[in-house]
Each structure stands twice: as structure tokens, then as C-alpha cells.
Amino acid sequence: MPWDIPHGRTINDLLREASERAQHTFDLSSVYDWQLEACRAILEKRDCILSAPTGGGKTLAFYLPLLAFYDPTTENASNQPITLIVSPLVELMNQQANDLNEKGIPAVALCGDNLRDKGLTERFGQGEFRVGFISPETVNSPFFNEKVLSCTVFKQLLVAVCYDEGHTILEWGGSFRPDFLASCELLRGRLPVGLPVLVASATLSRPLVQELYTVLKIGERVSLVQFSNARPNISLSVRPMKYPKTFGDLYGLLPELNTLWKAEDIPTTLVYFNTKPEAEKAADFLRMQLPEEIPHSAVAFYTADVGETRKREIIEGLRSGEIHIVMATEALGMVRYLVHFMSQSSDSLPGPEFAQYSTCSAMARTTELCVSDPEGWKSSSGAGGIGRNDIVC
């Protein structure tokens, strides 16, 4: 582990510098105490499990240990620290890498279409980038093992390994992949002993934390940092599906038929499905309900089978307002209303989707989130299909 506290300096000195650099780089008024607490654990070479809300600043906690040693204004990039971030969310990694590059911190996302450029992986292994966002599949690939994990330069410069969406290491479904667990085990075996690990998630229960201790071989000196997930602008309610064998319950996402309306009248909405065919069929169904003046492109579907180019088009469409409703099997942001559509009973509840909604609601300044009925839940006494403030389970 090369990143010892420099002679004559203290951890408090490094924390202060990391905070100042973060505020300058990301134009922040301050850094939260819990973010600095997570950074302190890494600087003390202790593993850290961070539980904090989506959109609350977990990502900055990944960057702070890097900023404790790295000054983005330096012209000499050699022998500068590296942070490795493993995440199952491809589009989010691309966005985060772009954001860092715009801030002057060299970053790369080794996932999706980016993997076609083999040189990016080799350059990351040689220490050219300060932050690497890596998909679990990339970590497990022989090429990444050869060009990065086997590279002495990379291992000497690495300051920490971070895992985003840490709950998906053990609990996956929809967009989350079992490769996450294999990648964690591989990194523990290939990287230097004593290299600290930072695991972050908005949905870490006590049983999950205990399992992570075992899976990640976390020692007794672990630091558990918890920040409240309370979001007063989000509420959950339950409503039964009136048409469980069709998509008729989705009618309520559209404005009333007897009103004059245009595409802007449709709130930005994300509808979750358990399977890819359901998401695609639902998109076709809702497109057929649109009036002539609203293009079918206002409704899209986003699944694992959608190409990387199309995924980027959908995200840009959400940002620009050209797309208003997305039927999805993967987590997306930029929404005002979230619907979890389960036409059959399920043993699992859509917890990760609700956590992701925290970001969406904060960005859209929305005040309500509602849920309709999986079997066994008490339901509210609404009539008809779902409304714009409802989530269908």
C-alpha cells in the first residue's frame, strides 16, 4: 500500500485538503461530515461500508481519498493515485467519467461500447487515468486481468477499491448481474493485501452488511458509516391492479381523453417491469393510446437488449423532454413518477427502484410517490387505473 501519510502530515491535514479540493473542483459550499468519515477510514487503511441515500453524495465519498493525495491542478500526472470504482450501472459510469473529465480529473469508463478501444484498458493499467469506472464483467475478463490487475504500476498507484450499489453484490435481479460477486472475489485475491475497500449503497440492511463482511473478507477494523435515507418528499401507497392480465392500468399515465393535451402534459415517468418482453409490449400498448398529435417516440423501452447507442439516445431524450415515458428493466434517473408494474405475485419488493427514485424526485422536485398492490398488501380504495401519482406493483 503506497499511500502512507506523508512525513510531517496528519490525517486531519489530508482530510482538510481533500475537502478543499472537492469544494473547488465540484463547486461545493461544503463536504458532509459522513463523507469525510468514510474518507478517514480509507486513509487509515480500514475497509468502510457506507449507507447513504441515492443522490445524497455517495459518489463524492469515492473521490475524497483520491483528492487527499492528488491535486487536479498539478501538471505532473505521473505517480498520482488511482481509484477503482466497480458498478453495475453502465450509463451512470459513462456520465460520471464524462463529468470528471470536464472537471479536469482524468477518468475512464471501461464498460459497454468503450471496451472496443483496447487501448483505453491498457492506458488505465499504466496509470494514465486517475479514476476508473469498471463493470463487473470487465473486471472478470482475461484482458483486464492481463492489462490492469497484473500491472505493477497500477497496483502501486491504487489508493482504494470502491463498490457502488453494494447491495447488488448479494441481491440482484433486473439490471443487476451475478458477475458482481465474482468480481469482488477476484479483486480481493489479485490486489495488494491491506488495500482498503469502500462499499456504498442506499439499501443496505443489517443482514446484508453481515454477509458483505464475509463475502468481501472485511476485517474487524471496518468502519460502518450510516446516513439517514429519510426523504420527506417521497411517500408510498398501495393500489390493486384492475386489469392484471393486460396493460390497461397504464391508461392513467396519460392525461384525460376529454382534454386538449400535448406531449409536455405527460410527466417524465419510468415504469419498471420484471421481464424484457413485458417492457417492450407495454411500450407498444401505450404508444397505441397516444393521440395523433403526440409522436410514438414519446414512449420508449429500456432493457438489456437495447444497444448502447439507443440507451444514450433514451437518456438524452429524457433530459431534453423528447421522451416522457420509459418502460424499463434497468435503473434510470431523470423521472418524475415511478411505476413498478408486476402483473404476477412476486416474493421481492422493488426496493432498489425506490432507492433510485430518491435521485429522480430530488431532480424533479416531486412530492409524491405511490405504489399499487402486490398480493398480500393492503390496498387503497381508488377506482379505475393508476393515476399520475401512482406506482403499480
N, C-alpha and C positions, 0 to 999 in steps of 0.2 A: 504494500500500500504506500505509494509515493507521497501522498498529500498529507504529510505531517504538519503540525502547527509550526510556522517559521520561527526561528530563534528570535527571542525578544518580543514575540507577539503572543496574544492570548486568544482564546476562542471568542471572547466578547469583542475583541478588535475585529476579528474576521466577520462576526455577525453584523457589526455596525457597517463595515464596508460592503457586505452583501446587500444589506438593506438600502444603503445609499445608492449603490449601483442599480439595484432593481427599481428604485423610485425614479432615477434618472433615465434608465433605459426604457421603462414601460410607462413613464409619465404618471406615476402614482404619488398620492399625497402621503402614504404611509404603508408599512408592511405589518400584517397582523402578528400578534404575539404567537399564535399557534403555528404560523408558518415558520417563524424563527425557531420555535421549539423543535419542529421537525428537522430544520437545518442543523441545529445544535447537536441532535442525535447523530446525524451523519458525520459531522466534524469530529465527534467523539468516537467515531468508528463503531457506532451502535446501529443495529437494524431498527427501523421505525415503521409502524403501522399507523397510517393516518386516515381517520374517518372524518370527512367533511362534506358539505353539500355540493352537488353539481353546480358549477358556476360560482362557487364561493372562493376560489383561489387555490385549488389543489395543485394546478399546473405550476404556479409560481414557486410552490414548495419544492418542485423538482429542480427548478433553476437556481435556487438560492445557494446550495453547496457549490455549484459551478462558479457563481458570482463571488463567492468568498475568496476564490483564488484567481479568477480571470477578470481582467479589465477589458471590456469591449473596445475601448479607445486605443489599446496598445497596437502598435504596428507589427510587433514580432509575435506571430501566431504559433511559433514552434514551442514545444514543451509546455503547452497550455492544457488545462484539464478537459476531460470529456465526460459527458453524462449520457448514459444509455437509457432510453425510455421505451419499454415494451408495452404495446397497446393493441387491443383487438379492433380498434376503430380507424379504418383506413383513411377516410375522408378527413376526419379530425386531425390525424397526424400530418396530412398534407397541408392543411390550413395552419397548424401550429408551426411547422417548419417554415412556411412562407412568412408567417408573422415574425419569427425570429430573424430570418434573413433581412427583412425590411428594417429591423431594429439594429442591424449590424452584428448579429451573432450568427456565425456560420452554422447552418443546420441542414439536415437531410432527412427525408422520409424514405426509408428502404422498405417499400411495400407497393403492391399494385403494379401499375404500368412503369413506375420508376425503376423496377428491377430489370427492365430491358437494357438499361445502361449499366453494364457490369462495372464500368469504371467508377461509378458512384460508391459501390461497396468497397472497392479497393482503396479509394481515396479516404473513406471513413476509417478503414483499418490502419491507414498510415497517419492518422491524426489530423486530417485537413479540416474536419468539421468539429465544432465544439459540442453539439447536441445531435444525437441520432435517434430518430423515432423508428422503431422496428416492429414489424408484425410478428406474431408468434411463429407463423410459417417460415418467415425469413430466418429467424433465429435457428430453427431446426434444419435449415438447408445446408448441405455439404459445402456449397460455395461460401456462405457466410462463415462457416466454421474455419475454412481454409484461409480466407482473406481478412477476417477480422479477429475471431476468437483465438486463432493461432498466432496472431501478430504480436510480437513483443512490445512494439511501440504503443499499440492500442491498450494493452493490459497495464502498461506503466502509467499511462495518462488517465486512466479511468478513475473517476472520483466516486461514482455511485451508480447502482443499477436501480431504476425506478419502474414500478409496475402500475399502470393506470387501469382503472376498472378492475381492481384487485379481486372483487367478489367473483368475477368470471373465471378465475383460475380454478375454482371448485364448482361453481354453478354456471352452466352455460345452456343455451338454447337460443333459437332465432339466429342472430348475427354473431353470437359468441362461440368460439371454437375450442374444442378439446386440446388443440395444439398448444394452448396457453400453458397448461400444466406441464407438458413435455418440455417446453422452452425454459420454464423455471428450473426444472431439474437439471437440464443441460447447462444452463448458465452457472448454477451453483458448483457444478463439477469442473467447468472449464476456466472460470475466472479466479483471480488470486484469493487465497484464504484471508478472511478478515475484511474483504470488501463489503461495505455496508449496503443494505438493501432498503429501499423506501417503497412501501406498498400503500396505495391510496384508493379509496372508494367512497361513494356516498351511501352504500348499502352493506355495511359490514356488521353482521350480528355477532354476538358473543361466540356461538358455536363455530361460525366461520373463522373468526380470529384464532380460535384454538386450533382449528385444522390447518390454518396457514402457518402457524408455528411449526407444525410437524412437516408439512409439505416443503416449506422453504428452508427447513433446518435452521430456524431462527433461535438464537441462543437466549440465555437468561437475561442478558443486558439489553433486551429490546425496550424501545420506548413506544408507548401507546399514546398517541395524540388524538383527542376527540374534540370535534367542534360541532355544535348543535346543527341538526338538519331541519330545525323548525322553520317553516315557511308560512307565515300568516296569510299570504295571498293565494294559497292553494287549499282547496277543500275537496273531499272525496264523497261521492254519494253513489248509491246503487240503484239501478233501474233494470227491470226484466226486459228481455227482448220479446217483442211482439211477433216478429216473423223470423224465428230461429233457423228456418230452412232456406231462407233467401237473404238478400241484402236489403230488404225493404226498410229495415230500421235506419239505414243510412240516409233516407229521404230527408230527415230532419237537419242534415248538414247544410241543405240548400235553403235559400230564402223562400218565403211563402209564394205559392204559384200565382196568387191574385195580386201580386205587387210588381211594379216595374223595377227590375234589378239588372245589375251588370256584374262583371267579374269581381270588381272591388267590394261588392256586398258579401262575398264569401270569405269568411275569416281563414287565415292560414291554419290549416288543420292537418295533423298527422294521425293516420289510422293504423294501428298495429294488427297484424294477423299472425296466426301460428304457422301457416304454410304459405309457400310462394304461389301455388295455384289460386288460393283464396284471394290473395292480394291482387293478382292480375285480373281475376274475374270481377272483383269488386270495383276495380278501376273502370273496366268496360261497362259495368252496370251503371255507375254514377255518370259516366260520360253520356250515356243514352238519355239521362234525365235532364241534361242541360238544355236550356233554350238555344235557339239558333244563333242568337247574338253573342253567346259565350263559346269560345273555341274549346274543342275537346282537350287541347293542350293544357287547360287549367287544372286538369286532373292527371296525375301520374302514378306509377307504381315503382317502388324501390326495393329490389330483392338482391340476393347474392348473384343471380344470373344476369343482372344488368351490368353492362360493360362499364369500365372506369370512366370513359368519356361521357356516357349518358348520366352516370352518377353525378359528375361535376356539373352537367347541364341542369340537372334537377335542383341541386343545391343553389346554383346561380339563379334558377328560376324562382326559388323560394325567396331569395334575397331581393330580387328585382320586383317581385309581385306578379310575375307572369304565370306562376304555378301557385294554386291555392290549396289543393288537397292532394296529399300523397298517401297511397296505400303501401304500407311498408312491413318488412320483416326485420328491419335493422334500425338502430337508434339514429334519429335525426334531430337537429335543433331547429331554430327559427320558426316555431309554431305558436299559435295562439290557443288552439284547442287540441287536446289529445284524446284519441279514442282507442280503446283496446277491445277488439272485436273477436270474441270467441263463441262460435256457433255451437260448440260442444263443451261439455264439462271438462275442467282441467284441474289437476292437483296443484298446479303452481299459479301464483298470482303475479301480475305484471309489475313487480317491484322495480326492476331496473328501468322500465319505461317511465314510471312515476318519478324516479330519481332524475332521469334525464330531463323530465318536464320542468324541473326547477330552473334549468337554464333557459328553457323556452319561455316560461312565464316571466322571468326577470327581464328578458329582452323585449317581450311583447307588452309588458306591464298589464298582464291579465290578472283577474282577481278570483276566478273560479275554475275548479277542475272537478269534474263529476265522473262517476263510474257506474256502469249498469251491471246487471246481475249475473255472476256465475252461480251455478246451482248451490243452494245452501246458504246464500247470503240473504238477509232481509232486504226487501226492495221498497223503494219509494212508490207512491201511488200515482205516478204520472200516467197519462194516457197517450196512445199514439207512438210514433217513432221517436228517435232521440232528438234532442234539441241541440243548439249550438253550444250549450254549456255542459253537454253530457259526454260520458265515455261509456261505450258499450263493451261489456266483457262477455 
